[in-house]
Amino acid sequence: MKLIGSLTSPYVRKVRIVLAEKKIDCAFEVESPYAPGNPVSRVNPLGKVPVLILDDGTSVFDSRVIVDYLDSTTPNNRLIPASGRERLLVKRWEALADGICDAAATIFLENKRPEVERSSDWIARQRQKIDAGVAAMSSDLGESDWCCGTRLNLADVTVGCALGYLAFRFAEFDWPKMYPNLDKLNRKLLERMSFSETVPQG
C-alpha cells in the first residue's frame, strides 16, 4: 500500500497515526494537491489528499473511509468499535473534529486570496464553527482521560489532529489556556510516537 498526502493536512495526519497505531506498513509519498503538476488528481478525481493506493491499484479517498478500512483489516489495536452506541459516539467525535479542521482549512485558503477578494463575513462564520466546536470538545471531554471509553481510539486521534492543526495554522488562538482539559489530553497524545512524529510541518 501507499499513502499520498501532505505534511500539513490534519486528515493525512489522521491516517498516518492510524497506520502507526495499527502497526501497518505503508509507504508515504508526500504530495501537495496545490503544487503545479501534482499527481493527486490522477488518483483522486476530487484532487484531495489523503489517498490510499491499495496493492491492486485501487485508490481509496476521504480520511474517514480510509481509517474505517484500515481499522477493519487487522484485529490489533482496534480504534473504532464494531457497532452500536460506542461506534456512534466515536464517529460523532470524528465528525466534530473533522468539522473544526474543515472550517480552519477554509479560513486558511480564504486568507490566501487577494485581500480585496476575501470575505470577512465568510471567515467570521468559519471562526464561529471553530470556537463552538472546540468548546463542545472540551465540554464533552470533561474530566475524562480519553474522549470516549477507557483507552485511545479514533475519537482521540481526530481530536489530537484538530488541535494540532489549530496550533499550526492559528497560533493566536490560545485554546490550551482556555481549555486546559484539551491541553492535558493533547500533551498526553504527543507522548506517543504516532503523534509526535506527525506534527504538521510546512
Residue pairs with C-beta under 8 A, 6 or more apart in sequence:
1 24
1 25
1 26
1 27
1 52
1 53
1 54
1 55
2 26
2 27
2 28
2 29
2 52
2 53
3 12
3 15
3 16
3 19
3 26
3 27
3 28
3 29
3 50
3 51
3 52
3 53
4 29
4 31
4 39
4 40
4 43
4 49
4 50
4 51
4 52
4 53
5 11
5 12
5 15
5 16
5 28
5 29
5 30
5 31
5 49
5 50
5 51
6 12
6 30
6 31
6 32
6 33
6 49
6 202
7 30
7 200
7 201
7 202
8 168
8 200
8 201
8 202
9 49
9 50
9 200
10 101
10 105
10 161
10 162
10 164
10 165
10 200
11 49
11 50
11 63
11 98
11 101
11 161
12 49
12 50
12 63
13 161
13 164
13 165
13 198
13 200
14 63
14 67
14 157
14 158
14 161
15 50
15 52
15 63
15 66
15 67
15 70
16 28
16 194
16 198
17 157
17 160
17 161
17 194
17 195
17 198
18 66
18 67
18 70
18 71
18 79
18 154
18 157
19 26
19 70
20 193
20 194
20 197
20 198
21 77
21 79
21 152
21 157
21 192
21 194
22 70
22 71
22 73
22 74
22 76
22 77
22 79
23 74
23 76
23 77
24 70
24 73
24 74
26 52
31 38
31 39
31 40
31 49
32 38
32 49
33 40
33 41
33 47
33 48
33 49
40 47
40 48
40 49
40 51
41 47
43 51
43 53
43 59
43 61
44 51
44 59
44 61
46 61
48 61
48 62
50 61
50 63
50 66
51 59
51 60
51 61
52 59
52 60
52 61
52 66
52 69
52 70
53 59
53 60
54 60
60 66
60 69
63 98
64 94
64 98
67 79
67 80
67 154
67 157
68 80
71 78
71 79
71 80
71 154
78 153
79 90
79 152
79 153
79 154
79 157
80 87
80 90
80 91
80 153
80 154
81 87
81 90
81 153
86 148
86 149
89 148
89 155
90 148
90 149
90 153
90 154
90 155
91 154
93 137
93 140
93 147
93 148
93 154
93 155
93 158
93 159
94 154
94 155
94 158
96 133
96 136
96 137
96 140
96 158
97 133
97 137
97 155
97 158
97 159
97 161
97 162
98 158
98 162
99 129
99 133
100 129
100 130
100 133
100 134
100 137
100 162
100 165
100 166
101 161
101 162
101 165
102 129
103 126
103 127
103 129
103 130
103 133
104 126
104 130
104 162
104 165
104 166
104 169
104 170
105 165
106 122
106 126
107 123
107 126
107 127
107 130
107 169
107 170
108 169
110 118
110 119
110 122
110 123
110 126
111 118
111 123
130 166
130 170
130 173
133 162
134 162
134 166
134 175
134 178
134 179
134 182
135 179
137 147
137 159
137 162
137 179
137 182
138 178
138 179
138 181
138 182
140 147
141 147
141 159
141 181
141 182
141 185
142 181
143 181
145 185
145 188
146 152
146 153
146 155
146 156
146 185
147 153
147 155
147 156
147 159
147 185
148 155
148 156
149 155
152 189
152 192
156 185
156 189
159 182
159 185
159 186
160 185
160 186
160 189
160 190
160 195
163 175
163 182
163 186
164 186
164 195
164 199
164 200
165 200
166 173
166 175
168 199
168 200
168 202
175 182
175 183
176 182
176 183
176 186
177 183
189 195
190 196
190 199
